[in-house]
């Protein structure tokens, strides 16, 4: 199961620098001119999780495999993107394919780095991008109304339900609210997702600040945090310049010393990845054996057979049961055998909802 986040924003706000640091590559060219990124860059990023290290310390497997997220670096969006300005249609189509949006906002002054508006104002930039996404959604939905109306008159139940959702989304967008502001009932979610609306995707604001503000942010990033709180979105403060320097240090000890010297407990990238994970409502379960300790990603609420299917389709198809140990019990009992002896291992069936941190062994028969 793959989850993808798009890195978006205005030109020259630090998107490609952030992407390079996230993926620890120079895959995304970072330059001081708009539309430096045209084709989207993609990269998989390990989700930091100390629990996997602790499990591996007990099991001592041949290899340890963390779970991952995929990030896509989208070219800078400009006013008129919804009408095709700056290759906008292509870029908006790229955003439509992802699960969530990481919106990078420039919160630092630098005379050597141009800004397309001539001045730094992250709230204005956020509004510009949001407006273009909303306009694109309006155009997409308005084109659906007539076909759905015709089908609805013929008694098509799906069309009737979909049209109702379209009309609610249109009302919100015309009122200046993104589609994610709608209260969608459980039985509507599949249809709503099928609309593939840009503004329905959850948003994480990343405030790219000056190096001296990397620890707690500044007055500008605080304004963004306030906006995020009102929206129910996520917000993380980083200095992309610092993260780029940290990414070049391959030794963990050197990284720790560098961060300590700056008064930082962890990298901003770790917070971005973790916040993106939480934004999507994801959880981690583990498998552990002599060959491999592995972290796996599933959406919260996933049942045991579907979690097994993330590892291999045959595991889901032939699912019998899941032998499950909560993470704390696995560590506290010194591993699987100790947990089993202490009565901490449970036998779970098809209706079991996987919990974050579960250490699982799937029994199946194909």
C-alpha positions as CSV (number, residue, x, y, z in Angstrom):
1,X,0.0,0.0,0.0
2,X,1.6,3.2,-1.2
3,X,0.8,6.7,0.1
4,X,2.0,9.8,-1.8
5,X,2.3,13.4,-0.7
6,X,2.8,16.3,-3.2
7,X,5.2,19.1,-2.3
8,X,3.6,22.3,-3.7
9,X,4.0,26.1,-3.4
10,X,4.8,29.2,-5.3
11,X,8.1,29.4,-7.3
12,X,11.3,29.8,-5.3
13,X,10.0,29.0,-1.9
14,X,12.3,26.0,-1.3
15,X,10.2,23.0,-2.6
16,X,13.0,21.4,-4.5
17,X,15.5,22.1,-1.7
18,X,13.2,20.4,0.7
19,X,12.6,17.4,-1.6
20,X,16.4,17.0,-2.1
21,X,16.9,16.9,1.7
22,X,14.0,14.5,2.2
23,X,15.3,12.1,-0.3
24,X,19.0,12.9,0.4
25,X,19.6,13.2,-3.3
26,X,20.2,16.0,-5.8
27,X,17.4,14.6,-7.9
28,X,15.4,17.9,-7.9
29,X,17.4,20.8,-9.4
30,X,17.2,23.8,-7.1
31,X,17.7,27.1,-8.9
32,X,16.8,30.8,-8.6
33,X,14.2,31.0,-11.3
34,X,10.5,30.0,-11.7
35,X,9.6,26.7,-13.3
36,X,13.0,25.1,-12.6
37,X,10.9,22.0,-11.9
38,X,8.8,20.9,-14.8
39,X,8.4,17.2,-14.7
40,X,7.6,16.1,-11.1
41,X,10.4,14.4,-9.1
42,X,9.5,11.4,-7.0
43,X,11.3,9.8,-4.1
44,X,10.6,7.3,-1.3
45,X,11.4,8.4,2.2
46,X,11.8,6.2,5.3
47,X,9.4,7.1,8.2
48,X,11.6,7.5,11.3
49,X,10.4,5.1,14.0
50,X,12.5,4.1,17.0
51,X,10.2,1.2,17.7
52,X,11.6,-0.7,14.7
53,X,15.1,-0.3,16.0
54,X,14.1,-1.6,19.5
55,X,12.3,-4.6,17.9
56,X,15.4,-5.3,15.7
57,X,17.7,-5.1,18.8
58,X,15.7,-8.0,20.3
59,X,15.2,-10.1,17.2
60,X,18.6,-9.4,15.6
61,X,17.3,-10.0,12.0
62,X,19.5,-10.2,8.9
63,X,18.0,-6.9,7.8
64,X,15.7,-4.1,9.0
65,X,13.2,-2.5,6.7
66,X,11.4,0.7,7.6
67,X,8.1,1.8,6.2
68,X,8.0,4.6,3.7
69,X,6.1,7.5,2.2
70,X,6.5,8.8,-1.3
71,X,7.0,12.5,-2.0
72,X,6.4,14.2,-5.3
73,X,8.0,17.6,-6.1
74,X,5.5,19.6,-8.1
75,X,6.6,22.7,-10.1
76,X,5.8,26.1,-8.6
77,X,2.2,27.3,-9.0
78,X,1.3,30.8,-10.2
79,X,-1.8,32.8,-10.6
80,X,-3.8,31.5,-13.5
81,X,-2.6,27.9,-13.0
82,X,-6.2,26.7,-13.2
83,X,-6.4,28.2,-16.6
84,X,-3.1,26.7,-17.8
85,X,-0.7,29.6,-16.8
86,X,2.8,28.4,-16.2
87,X,1.9,24.9,-17.4
88,X,-0.7,24.9,-14.7
89,X,-3.0,22.2,-16.1
90,X,-0.1,19.7,-16.1
91,X,0.9,20.5,-12.6
92,X,-2.7,20.4,-11.2
93,X,-3.1,17.0,-12.8
94,X,0.0,15.8,-10.9
95,X,-1.5,17.0,-7.6
96,X,-4.8,15.2,-8.4
97,X,-3.0,11.8,-8.2
98,X,-1.6,12.2,-4.6
99,X,-3.1,11.5,-1.2
100,X,-2.2,14.7,0.6
101,X,-0.5,18.1,0.0
102,X,2.6,19.4,1.6
103,X,2.4,23.2,1.1
104,X,5.8,24.9,1.4
105,X,5.6,28.5,2.3
106,X,8.6,30.9,2.3
107,X,8.9,32.7,5.6
108,X,12.4,34.2,5.2
109,X,13.8,37.3,3.6
110,X,16.8,36.9,1.2
111,X,17.6,39.6,-1.4
112,X,19.5,37.0,-3.5
113,X,16.5,34.8,-4.0
114,X,13.7,36.3,-6.1
115,X,10.0,36.1,-5.2
116,X,7.5,36.1,-8.1
117,X,5.4,38.7,-6.2
118,X,8.4,40.9,-5.2
119,X,7.8,40.5,-1.5
120,X,7.6,37.6,1.0
121,X,4.1,37.0,2.3
122,X,3.3,33.3,3.1
123,X,-0.4,33.9,3.8
124,X,-0.9,35.6,0.4
125,X,1.0,32.7,-1.2
126,X,-1.2,30.2,0.6
127,X,-4.3,32.0,-0.6
128,X,-3.0,32.1,-4.2
129,X,-2.3,28.4,-4.4
130,X,-5.6,27.5,-2.6
131,X,-7.5,29.8,-5.0
132,X,-6.1,28.1,-8.0
133,X,-6.9,24.6,-6.6
134,X,-10.4,25.8,-5.8
135,X,-10.9,27.2,-9.3
136,X,-9.8,24.0,-10.8
137,X,-12.2,22.1,-8.7
138,X,-15.1,24.4,-9.6
139,X,-14.4,23.9,-13.3
140,X,-14.2,20.1,-12.8
141,X,-17.5,19.9,-10.8
142,X,-19.5,22.3,-13.1
143,X,-18.7,20.0,-16.0
144,X,-20.2,17.1,-14.1
145,X,-23.6,18.7,-13.3
146,X,-25.4,18.2,-16.6
147,X,-24.5,14.5,-17.2
148,X,-25.3,13.6,-13.5
149,X,-28.6,15.5,-13.7
150,X,-29.7,13.5,-16.8
151,X,-28.8,10.2,-15.2
152,X,-30.6,11.2,-12.0
153,X,-33.8,11.9,-13.9
154,X,-33.6,8.3,-15.1
155,X,-33.5,7.1,-11.5
156,X,-29.8,6.2,-11.3
157,X,-29.2,6.0,-7.5
158,X,-25.4,6.5,-7.7
159,X,-25.9,9.5,-10.0
160,X,-28.4,11.0,-7.5
161,X,-26.0,10.6,-4.6
162,X,-23.1,11.9,-6.6
163,X,-25.0,14.9,-7.8
164,X,-25.9,15.8,-4.2
165,X,-22.3,15.7,-3.3
166,X,-21.3,17.7,-6.3
167,X,-23.8,20.4,-5.4
168,X,-22.6,20.6,-1.8
169,X,-19.0,20.8,-2.9
170,X,-19.9,23.6,-5.4
171,X,-21.7,25.5,-2.7
172,X,-18.7,25.3,-0.5
173,X,-16.2,26.3,-3.2
174,X,-18.4,29.3,-4.3
175,X,-18.4,30.3,-0.7
176,X,-14.6,30.3,-0.7
177,X,-14.2,27.1,1.3
178,X,-12.2,24.1,0.2
179,X,-13.9,20.7,-0.4
180,X,-12.1,19.3,2.7
181,X,-14.3,21.5,4.8
182,X,-17.3,19.4,4.0
183,X,-18.7,17.0,6.6
184,X,-18.7,13.7,4.6
185,X,-20.6,10.7,6.1
186,X,-19.1,7.3,6.1
187,X,-21.3,5.9,3.3
188,X,-20.4,9.0,1.1
189,X,-16.7,8.8,1.3
190,X,-16.1,6.4,-1.6
191,X,-18.2,8.6,-3.9
192,X,-16.6,11.8,-2.6
193,X,-13.1,10.4,-3.2
194,X,-14.1,9.5,-6.7
195,X,-14.6,13.2,-7.5
196,X,-10.8,13.5,-7.2
197,X,-11.0,17.1,-5.9
198,X,-7.8,18.9,-5.3
199,X,-9.0,20.8,-2.3
200,X,-10.4,17.6,-0.7
201,X,-6.9,16.5,0.1
202,X,-5.5,17.1,3.6
203,X,-2.9,19.8,3.8
204,X,0.4,20.1,5.8
205,X,1.9,23.6,5.8
206,X,5.7,23.7,5.9
207,X,7.1,27.0,7.0
208,X,10.6,27.5,5.4
209,X,12.2,29.9,7.8
210,X,15.7,31.4,8.2
211,X,18.3,29.3,10.0
212,X,18.1,31.3,13.3
213,X,14.3,30.7,13.4
214,X,14.5,26.9,12.9
215,X,14.0,26.1,16.6
216,X,10.7,27.8,17.4
217,X,9.8,29.7,14.2
218,X,9.1,33.4,14.1
219,X,6.2,35.9,13.9
220,X,5.6,35.1,10.2
221,X,5.5,31.3,10.7
222,X,3.2,31.9,13.7
223,X,0.7,33.5,11.4
224,X,0.7,30.4,9.2
225,X,0.4,28.1,12.3
226,X,-2.7,30.2,13.3
227,X,-4.2,29.7,9.8
228,X,-3.5,25.9,10.0
229,X,-5.2,25.7,13.4
230,X,-8.4,27.3,12.1
231,X,-8.4,25.0,9.1
232,X,-7.6,21.8,11.1
233,X,-4.5,21.4,8.9
234,X,-0.9,20.5,10.0
235,X,2.0,22.9,10.3
236,X,5.7,22.3,10.7
237,X,8.6,24.8,10.9
238,X,11.9,24.0,9.2
239,X,14.9,25.6,7.6
240,X,15.3,23.9,4.3
241,X,18.9,25.3,4.2
242,X,19.8,23.5,7.5
243,X,18.0,20.3,6.3
244,X,20.0,20.3,3.1
245,X,23.3,20.6,5.1
246,X,22.2,17.8,7.5
247,X,21.3,15.5,4.6
248,X,24.9,15.7,3.4
249,X,26.2,14.3,6.7
250,X,26.1,10.5,6.4
251,X,27.4,9.8,9.9
252,X,24.7,9.7,12.6
253,X,27.0,11.0,15.2
254,X,28.0,14.0,13.1
255,X,24.3,14.7,12.4
256,X,23.5,14.6,16.1
257,X,26.4,17.0,16.9
258,X,25.4,19.4,14.1
259,X,21.8,19.5,15.3
260,X,22.8,19.9,19.0
261,X,25.0,22.8,18.1
262,X,21.9,24.5,16.5
263,X,19.7,23.6,19.6
264,X,17.6,21.2,17.6
265,X,16.5,17.8,19.0
266,X,15.7,16.3,15.6
267,X,15.7,17.2,12.0
268,X,12.8,19.2,10.6
269,X,12.4,16.5,8.0
270,X,11.6,14.0,10.6
271,X,8.8,16.2,11.8
272,X,7.6,16.7,8.2
273,X,7.5,12.9,7.5
274,X,5.9,12.1,10.8
275,X,3.3,14.9,10.4
276,X,2.5,13.7,6.9
277,X,2.0,10.2,8.3
278,X,-0.4,11.5,10.9
279,X,-2.1,13.8,8.4
280,X,-3.1,10.7,6.3
281,X,-4.4,8.9,9.4
282,X,-1.8,6.1,8.9
283,X,-0.6,3.6,11.5
284,X,2.4,1.2,11.6
285,X,2.4,-2.5,12.4
286,X,5.5,-4.7,12.5
287,X,6.6,-8.2,11.5
288,X,9.7,-9.6,13.1
289,X,11.8,-12.7,12.5
290,X,15.4,-13.9,12.1
291,X,15.5,-12.8,8.4
292,X,13.8,-9.5,8.6
293,X,12.2,-6.9,11.0
294,X,9.8,-4.9,8.9
295,X,7.5,-1.9,9.5
296,X,4.4,-1.7,7.4
297,X,2.0,1.2,6.7
298,X,-1.8,0.9,6.7
299,X,-4.7,3.3,7.1
300,X,-6.2,3.5,10.6
301,X,-9.2,1.2,10.8
302,X,-7.6,-1.5,8.6
303,X,-8.7,-5.1,9.4
304,X,-6.2,-7.9,9.8
305,X,-6.8,-9.7,6.4
306,X,-6.2,-6.4,4.5
307,X,-3.1,-5.7,6.6
308,X,-1.8,-9.1,5.7
309,X,-2.5,-8.3,2.0
310,X,-0.1,-5.3,2.2
311,X,2.7,-7.9,2.7
312,X,1.4,-10.3,0.0
313,X,-2.0,-10.8,-1.7
314,X,-1.9,-14.5,-0.8
315,X,-1.8,-13.6,2.9
316,X,-5.1,-11.9,2.6
317,X,-6.6,-14.4,0.2
318,X,-5.8,-17.4,2.5
319,X,-6.0,-15.5,5.9
320,X,-6.7,-17.8,8.9
321,X,-5.7,-15.7,11.9
322,X,-3.2,-13.1,13.1
323,X,-0.9,-13.8,16.1
324,X,-0.7,-10.3,17.6
325,X,1.5,-8.8,20.4
326,X,1.2,-5.1,21.3
327,X,4.6,-3.3,20.9
328,X,5.0,-2.5,24.6
329,X,4.4,-6.2,25.6
330,X,6.8,-7.4,22.8
331,X,9.6,-5.1,24.2
332,X,8.7,-5.7,27.9
333,X,8.8,-9.5,27.5
334,X,12.0,-9.6,25.4
335,X,10.3,-10.7,22.2
336,X,7.8,-13.2,20.9
337,X,8.6,-16.2,23.1
338,X,8.6,-14.1,26.3
339,X,5.3,-12.5,25.3
340,X,3.8,-15.8,24.5
341,X,4.9,-17.3,27.8
342,X,3.4,-14.3,29.6
343,X,0.1,-14.7,27.9
344,X,0.5,-11.4,25.9
345,X,0.1,-13.0,22.5
346,X,-3.5,-12.9,21.1
347,X,-5.1,-14.9,18.4
348,X,-7.1,-12.4,16.2
349,X,-9.6,-13.2,13.4
350,X,-10.9,-11.5,10.3
351,X,-12.7,-8.7,12.2
352,X,-9.7,-7.6,14.2
353,X,-8.8,-3.9,13.6
354,X,-5.0,-3.5,13.5
355,X,-3.6,-1.1,16.2
356,X,-0.6,1.1,15.8
357,X,2.5,-0.8,17.1
358,X,1.1,-4.3,16.7
359,X,3.7,-6.9,16.1
360,X,2.0,-9.5,14.0
361,X,2.5,-13.0,12.5
362,X,-0.1,-14.0,9.9
363,X,-1.3,-17.6,9.5
364,X,-2.7,-18.3,6.1
365,X,-3.5,-21.2,3.7
366,X,-3.7,-20.8,0.0
